[in-house]
Amino acid sequence: MIKKVILLSLLLIITQNRFAMAQNPTLETIFSRKSVRSYTDEPVSNKDLTLLVKAGMAAPSGMNKQPWEFLVIKDRAKMVELSNKLPYALMMKDAQALIVVIGNPKTSAYWYLDCSAAAQNILLAAESIGLGAVWTAGYPYEDRMETIASELSIPKPYRPLCVIPIGYPKGEQTPKNKWKEEKLHMNKW
């Protein structure tokens, strides 16, 4: 009997979740987002890259300071060079473009939080238009931030938060179900 109740409860949750996704394209995009590390050779248009950056700039920021800058890289030689110098960044060689999310600590001490919101918007926007993307960290690693800044001539005081490789996904990609009910606390811990 307990197994039946649990099974029916799970079925109800799944059904409600799917109904909510079908009714809400924003939630559908959020739950469909995945980290894509393998890309086709199909070019990504400047129009789409600009749209992604525009989505990044739509992110919230503390006191609306908007401490961000965005550097779009389509130069294959620069992408390969950066890929060779950063750990966990081999996918940059196959991407069609990179979007570097950069913050200015002089504008806001919380630049890394504001730029993280901008990066998430870019990742969600990429998913929503059929592009693949993945967050590769610069911050908080001083060596990675210095490598990115040096390779791309990013002046001080600007700090690279992350590099986002962009391209059309190669092969079938499936999102991970990251829901863990035990991580949700209502009214008390």
N, C-alpha and C positions, 0 to 999 in steps of 0.2 A: 504494500500500500504506500509506504513512504517513497519507494522508488518511482511509483506512478505519479505521485504528487510532484516530486522533483522533476521528473521528465516533462510533465505538463507545464510546470512553471518555466522551465527552460524553453520549451516550445513557444509559450506565450511571449517571453522576452524576445526571442529571435523574431517572431512574427511582428511584434510591435516595432522592433528595431528596423526591420525591412520596410514596414509600412512608413515609418518616419523618414527613412532614406528616400523612398519613392516619392514622398510628398515634399521633400526638401533637398534641392540640388546642392546646397552648401554642405549639409551633413553627408550626402552621398560622396562628395569630393573628399571630405575629411576622412571618411572611413575607407575610401578607395586609394588614398595616397600610399605610395610605397617608395622605397629608396631604390632608384634605378641606376645600375652601374655598367650597363651594356647598351650600346646605341647603334643605330643603323647609320648609313652614310648619307641619309637624306638631310640636306641643309635646313637649318632653322632660320626663318626670315628675320630681318631686322625689325619688322613690324611686331612679330611675336615676342622678340627679346625686349623691345620697348614696352610692350604690354606687361610682361613679367616685372620689369622694373617699376612701372606705374603701380602695379599691385603691391610691390614692396613699399613704395612711398605712401600707400594708403594705410599702412600699419599705425597703430597708436604709439605715441611716445610721451614720456613724462613731461608735463607742462608744454606739450606740443613743440618741443625743441628740435625734433627731427634731426638728430646728430649724424645722419647717414649720408653716404655717397655710394655710388654703384659704378663699378668698372666692368664693362662688357668686353670680353676677349674672344675674337674669332681667328686670330693669327695662330695657325697650326704650330709653327715653330715655338712660340711662347707657351702654348698649351703643353707641348711635349716636354719642354725644358722644365716647366713648373711641376709636371707629373713626375719627372725623374728626381726632383729634389724634395718632394714631400712624401712622408710615409702615408700609406693608405689612399693614395691618389692616382693609382695607375689608370683608372677609368677616364681621367682627363685627356689621355691620348686619343681616345675614341669619341669623345664628346664633340658636338658641333660648335659649342660655345661654352664659355664660362661666365658666370656672373659673380663678381667679387663684392661682397657686402662689407663696407668700410665705415668705421665710426670715428667721430672726433671727440676725444675725451675732454677737450677744452670747451666744447659746446654743452656736454652733459657728462657728469660722473657716471651716469647709468647708460652710457652709449651702448654697452654690450647687451643690455636688456632690450633697449629700443631696436637695435639692429637685429636681435634674435627674432623679434616680432616681424620685422620686415622680411627676414629670410624665410620664416614660416609662410608668410603670404606668398612669396615667390614660389615656394615648393607646392603650395596648394593651387596656385594659378597654373603652374606647369601641368599638374595633374588634370586640371579642369579643361585644358585645351589639347590634351593628348600627348603632351611631352613628358619625358622622363627626367628626373633630377635627383640629386643626392647632396646632402650637407657634408662637406669635408672641412674639418675644423682648422682654423688658424688659432683663434683665441681658445683657451688661455695659455697656449704654448708659445713662449717667447721665441724659441728657435723657428717655429713655423711662421709666426707673424713676421719675423725679420726676413725669412726667405721670401715670403709672398711680397712684402713691401719692397725688398731689394730687386727681385726679378721684374716687378711691374712698375718700378719707379714711383711708388706711393710715398709722398712727402710726409714728414713729421708735421703735426702731431697725429695724423690719421693712423688708425689701427685696423688691419684686416680681421674681421670677425670670422669669416668663412669664405670658401670658394665653392660655388654651386655649378657642377658640370650639368649641361643641358643637352638633350638630344631626343630623337624619337626612339622609344624603347625597342630593343632587339629581342625578339622572342616573347613568349607569354610571361608576364609578371603578375604575381598575385600579392595582395596586401596581407599583412599579418594581423591576426585578431589579437589586439593588445589589451582587451577588456579583462580586468581581474576584479571581481566583485569585492574581494577582501581588501582592496586598496581604497575603497569608498567608505568614508566614515560620516555618519549622519548625527549631528547634534552632540556627539561625544566621540572620543577616540576609542 
